[in-house]
Amino acid sequence: VQLQASGGGLGQAGGSLRLSCAASGRTFSQYAMGWFRQAPGKEREFVAAINWSGDSTYYLESVKGRFTISRDNAKNTVYLQMNSLKPEDTAAYYCAGRRAPSDAYYVNAYEYDYWGQGTLVTVSS
């Protein structure tokens, strides 16, 4: 599976951006997916995760109520809708995936097998 992240850019505090992660391969619908981010000088951190069907999600506490992870298995794509952006959301954002049981999602980077390249999000105050 190859993952291609896109949608990053410059946003304003209080604004919105939507990230996309397109996956190659026929078994995307059997993959749990996640988003991580890494700010300059900081370690990569978990942001959001979603199971196969999209009915189970989990979020970093600081993005709950602002970010929404979703997926369209027909398009082999997972999304991260980011609303009410804050300057502290500035980071390179990475999508990740792994084959998983239908009800599973994962919050640790080491649990994922496939990674997309980062897409940079910069939020100005």
Secondary structure, 3 states (H helix, E strand, C coil): CCEEEECCEEEECCCCEEEEEEECCCCHHHEEEEEEEECCCCCCEEEEEECCCCCCEEECHHHCCCEEEEEEHHHCEEEEEECCCCHHHCEEEEEEEEECCCCCCCCCHHHCCEECCCEEEEEEC
